[in-house]
Amino acid sequence: MGQTNDLFSSQNPEQDKQKKSASNAKNPATGIESAPKAAPKTTPTPKTERSAPLPKPPASSSTDYSAADIEVLEGLEPVRRRPGMYIGGTDATALHHLFAEVIDNSMDEAIAGHASRIEVHLDEEGFLSVTDNGRGIPVDPHPKFPDKSALEIIMTTLHAGGKFDSKAYETSGGLHGVGVSVVNALSDQLIVEVARDQTLYSQTYSRGHATSKLSAGEKVHNRRGTTIRFHPDPQIFGPKAKFSALRLFKMARAKAYLFGGVEIRWSCDESLSNDEVPQKASFHYPGGLRDFMDDRIKGQTRIVDDIFSGSSGKPGTHGFTEWAIAWYVGDGFISSYCNTVPTRDGGAHETGLRTALLRSVKSYGELTGNKRASIINADDILTHCGSMLSVFMREPEFVGQTKDRLSSVEATKIVDTALRDAADQWLAASPNQANKLLDWAIERADERLRRKKQKEIDRQSATRRLRLPGKLADCSSTAANGAELFIVEGDSAGGSAKQARNRKHQAVLPLRGKVLNVSGIAREKIAANQQIGDIIQALGAGTRERYSDDDLRYDKIIIMTDADVDGAHIASLLITLFYNEMPQLIDNGHLYLALPPLFRMTQGSKTFYARDDNHRDELMEKEFTGRGKVEITRFKGLGEMPHKHLKETTMNPASRSMLQVKVIEDREKTSKAVDNLMGNKPEMRFAFIQENAQFADALDI
């Protein structure tokens, strides 16, 4: 583009000839040779008339965007234009990231063995000062820029620093030569003092530019290191932005925990101190992360008494790993660091921690013969676990300038190798604590699997009218009030009940065989049982803490089993299920036992139904005369009972008899009785029988 084809033919033959040859020439813009074009026919005009002047080509739209629109940002102007790319934004978190960038440089000096003390001071005017007793930033002229000192290059140039290789620092938090220059760019005032070679140098800056020459001041004999004092620029962070003394105090203290070889001294103006922030404090923690963890979980109830802590390697060198892990009753957390830089979003080193802990705990379970350890995953171990992890490595790779996530794959291997052997030894050396941890992790795994199963049931319940259990014969009413669900023993009894029911208000769910005894068995077995799943899905109210009475699809849940020992056993199993998994259903009065008859007694026009042998004998004495034969029919089961008799005796609200299931004693005694009778310890049932045999006045055996 950029050239306009000639749309008109001239009447001058010479011009036409030139134009024709031009049309065969290559287009200089495209390099493509144009095909000759036939001249359009025109009406002849007298030669004495001049042809009209050619129209000017329309202005090209490309003139709206030219080289003049290409802007070149120099120095630290990119930082001021787009601060979010360097510190993550302009909010309070980004503001305090400026402090992190400055103190990280001082920590690098300490870890390298050149500094033992860092001082942090916040004044009421909003200036923050960070001082270390390290080597001091170099102030001699830079070889590539002899008219500027190395200090000025570092403070005013992106990607200038001494941490691109491992010569000056084996490990460091700074990597790109960006941090302190960004602080300079985003501060309206910044003063640097360098005590080096017994001379105190100083220089001032504002918004990324030096505002004074480097000056050599008085001689100092007992001082060395660097002081950076700065004030965040209100043009960037807003006129009301200011540092939080509490936040700075906690950040400074956390740095001291990460390297036992440094002392950090905190101070602030008196007007900024309060109950949480002292005016002066000193932090020095030779115990490292273990001390940090002790302070973090102080007052918490511990699941495992001891803190699993340790380190591997030489402090501050490549591969050094330190950790402190505690299990307690509370919300879990992971605080991880790389070269003392906090990695809030985790990364590869946290993956190594999770892998090592999971492998060690499962291996201990296999070693002790606990097969259920196989269901554990890392989340089960770390749910109520506080973890602190610090790793040092050369040239780590982070995601973004704010270094919130570590992406170095090598970190996973470093941490996994360091923790795995240490965790194996810690578990083997403390079997009591190891067993506590293992049992606790298995409980978390059971709960996780139960929630997973419950979510599946919840998803099914959301479309329950379309996806209810296949054997459920639901009622036509959509309202729970007045609706009844009969849980029936066996398919044949279910067939009779379906014929005997009131289709509008009564639903029938037949069960095949005996229900799983849920007392004292693993949660995953309950979740995997099809019959229990059908019952939970049909009710639609959830289980345990997820139970919701408002979601219950029926007003009455009626257990209807045969009037014999087997029927009583099935009823007991179902009551145990509801008591353990849905106790609120019983408390709210929804659970009932049907009382189907065992005998039908007829004499002439008289018909009575007897629940058991005693009731039969009682009816024989009171209701029947000696005249005429009394026909007695014993029902073999609900499936053998004609549906009209089942309706009359057991399902018709006007003529039936039912028992409501209630907890009549305190729940603790009831729970103990249920566990003794229905649990997996036969000696407890035997003891119950021995204690209560004298109260049994009739046995159906």
Summary of the structure (lengths in Angstrom):
residues: 701
radius of gyration: 42.5
end to end distance: 103.5
largest distance: 149.9
contacts: 2111
relative contact order: 0.06
helix: 40%
strand: 18%
